[in-house]
Amino acid sequence: MQDFLRKALLFGIGVTAMTREKVEEFAKKTATENNLTEEEGRNLVKELLKKSEEAKRNLEKQVGKLAKDKLEELEVPSREEFQQLEARLQHLESLANINVITIEPKK
């Protein structure tokens, strides 16, 4: 199963990496080899571009979900949680009248 997922992911990356120019080149070659009409060739280009965009969107969703799941598994706080903790700390510091040097995050 893991090998299948790896192969599917690699296929998705390959499809999404195809530029419009490469898709048209591939479709033209395929149309010539299979004796397709000009209209059938255009339809093939449209279909390949559509599939490429769909694969790209699906891959982006899958990678996003995998990253989110992994961050949750590692218990990495979200930006919102971090900001809430930062606000609580500032509030506690103000209550204790403590002057603390703040370190700005690198950008």
N, C-alpha and C positions, 0 to 999 in steps of 0.2 A: 504494500500500500504506500509506504513512504517513497519507494522508487517511482511509483506512478505519479505521486504528487510532485516529486522533483522534476520528472519529465514534463508534466503538464505546465509547471511553472516556467521551465526553460523554453517550452514551445510558446507560451504566452509572451515571454520577453522577446523571443525572436520575431513574433508577429508584430508586436508593438514597435519594434525597432525598425521595421520596414518604413521607409519614407514613401511619400506619394510617388516619387520618381521611380523607386525600386518596384513598387506595386504595379505601376503602369508598364514598366519594362518586363516584369514577370508575366503580366497578363498578355502583353503583346506576343511574347515568346510562346506562351501556352496557346493563345489563339491561333498563331501560325502553325504550330505543331499539330493542332487538332482541327485545322481547317474551319475555324469559326468565322462567321460573317463579321463585318465591322460593328454592327449593332450588338451581336453577341459578345464581342470583345469589349465594347463599352460597358455592357451590363456586367461582365466579369470584373472589370476595374471597379465599378461602383460597389459590387458585392464584396470584393476583397478589401476596399477601403472601409466599408461599413464594418466588416468583421474585425479589421485591424483596430478600429476605434473602440469597438465593443470589448475586444481583448484587452486593450489598454485600460479602459475604465474598470473592468473586472480585476485586472492585475493590481491596479491602484487600490481598489477596495480590499482585496485580499492582503496586500502588504500592510495597509493601514490597520486592518483587524489583527493581523499577526503581531505587529508592533505594539498595539494597544494591549492585547492579551499578555504579551511578554512583560510589559511595564507593570501591569496589574499583578502578574505572578511574582515579580521581583519586589512588589510593594513600593514602587517609586511613586512619591506623591505627585498629584497633578499640579498644574500651575495654580489653580484655584485653591487647593489645599495648602500649598506653599505660601500663597499670599495671605490666607487666613492665619496661618501660624506666625507669619511675619507681623501681622497686625496685632495679634495677641501679645507677642513679644514686646512690640513697641508700647502697647498699653501697660504691660507689667513694668517695663522700664520707667515709664512716666510716673507710675504709682510709687516706685521705689526711688525716684529721682536719681537714677543712675545715668551717667554719661558714658555711653558705649560707642567705641569707634565702629562705624559701619564700613563694610567692605562692599564696594559696588561689584556686581557680577560682570565678567568680561563679556563683551559683545562681539 
